[in-house]
């Protein structure tokens, strides 16, 4: 969870008396970067209302994987980071085939209660939304998207 000046984690990320597996280190790293993306970009991409929750979560999810794939200091993750991304994408696909499926962006009038907001924190917001951003980056190119984000920010 991102908080002002601090990222907090559940105990599942702690390695007490064990050597963490590459997968566990990867999950911790992507989660850490996801939460840091919220801290750095959250106010810039945070939705005006809950119907655009996907943008906040998808952007943080995609940026965590993209930044790991570009960092020379963690090159040992480069071959597995996009496999991890596929897990999120498939979570979105799995949520998308259920009767509870919904568009990535919900109409404002459809989000009127806390229960409706909580239901939006799902594989569609994280996985399908970040897969859509990945497609956009691939379609327009990294340089074009980087310039667009710089203008937006």
N, C-alpha and C positions, 0 to 999 in steps of 0.2 A: 504494500500500500504506500502510495506517495503522500507525504506530508510536507509541510513547509520546512525545508532544511533537513529532512530525514526520510529515508526509505525504510520501512519495517517489513519483516518477513515472518512467515510461520516457522515453527520448529522443524518442519520437514526439510528445510534447506540446510540445517546444521549437520555437520559431520563430526559426531562425537566418537572418537576412537576408531574411525574407519577411514579408509582411503576412498575419496569420492570417485565414482565412475565418471567417464567422459560425459555420459548422458546427464548425470546429476549436475556436473559443472556447467554443462551447456544450458540446462533448464534454469539454473541459478543466474547465469550470465544474461540470458534473454529476459528473464523476469526483472533483473536489476536494470537493464537498459530500457525495458518497457516502462518501468516506474520513473526512471530518470527522464525519459521522453515526456511523460506527463508533467514532471516538474518544470522542464525547460520550455516545452511547447504547449502545455495544457491551457494556459490562458489565451493562447493564440488560436488554437483549434477547438477549444471547448464550445460546445453547442449553446445556443441561446435557450433551447428547451430540450427535453429528453428525447425528442424524436430524432435528433442527430447524434445520439450517444455513439453510434457506430463510428463516426469520424474521429472522436477522441480515442476510442479503444483501438480501432483499426490502424490509425496513424501510429500510435505508440507500439503496437504489435509489429507492424511492418518496419518501422524505424529500428526497432531492437535487432531484427534479423539483418537488415541492410547494413547497419553500422558494424555488426559482428563480421559480416562478409567482407567489409572494406578495411578492417583494422589489421595492420601488419603485426601488432603485438599479440594478437590471439589467432595467429594463422593456423594453429592446430584445430580450430573449429571450422575453418573455411569449407572443408569437405562435408561437414555434417549440419551446418546451420540451416541450409535450405531443406534438408530432410526434416528437420525440426519444424520448419515453416509449413511443410506439407501436412504435418500432424494437425496443425491449427486449421489449415484449409479443409482437411477432411472432417474436422469437427464441425465446421461450417456447413459442409455438404450434408453431413449426418443430421444436423438440425434443420436443414432446408427441406428435407424429404418428410418431415413430421407434419402432422395436422396443425401444429402450433407455428408453422413457418410464417415468416413475415418478410416484407421488403427490408433491405438494408436501412433505408430511411423511412421512418414511420410518419404518417400524417399527424400533425400537432394535435388535432382533436381526438386522436386515438390514445393519447397518453395523458390520462387525467388523474391517475391514482398511483400511490407508491407501489402497489402490487404490479401494476402495468409497467412501471419503470424497472422494477427488479427483474421482470421477465425479459427485458431487453438485454441484460448482461448474459448473452448466450454465444454459441458458436457462430451465429450469423454476424453479430457485432464484431467479434474478434477474427474469426477465420475467413468468412466470406468477404467481409469488408477489407481485410488486409490483402486477400487474394485479388480483389478488384484493384486496390492500389498498386499491387505488383504488376498487374496487367497494364495499368496506366503508365507506370514507369517503363515497362518493356515497349509499349507502343510509342510513347513520346520520346523515350531515351532519358538516360540519367542526367545528362547535362541540361536538357530542356526542363525537366522536372525540378532540378536543383535551382535553376534560374527562376522558375515560377514560384517556388517556395520562398526564395530570398525576397522576391517582390512582395509576396503575400505577407511575410513576416515583417 
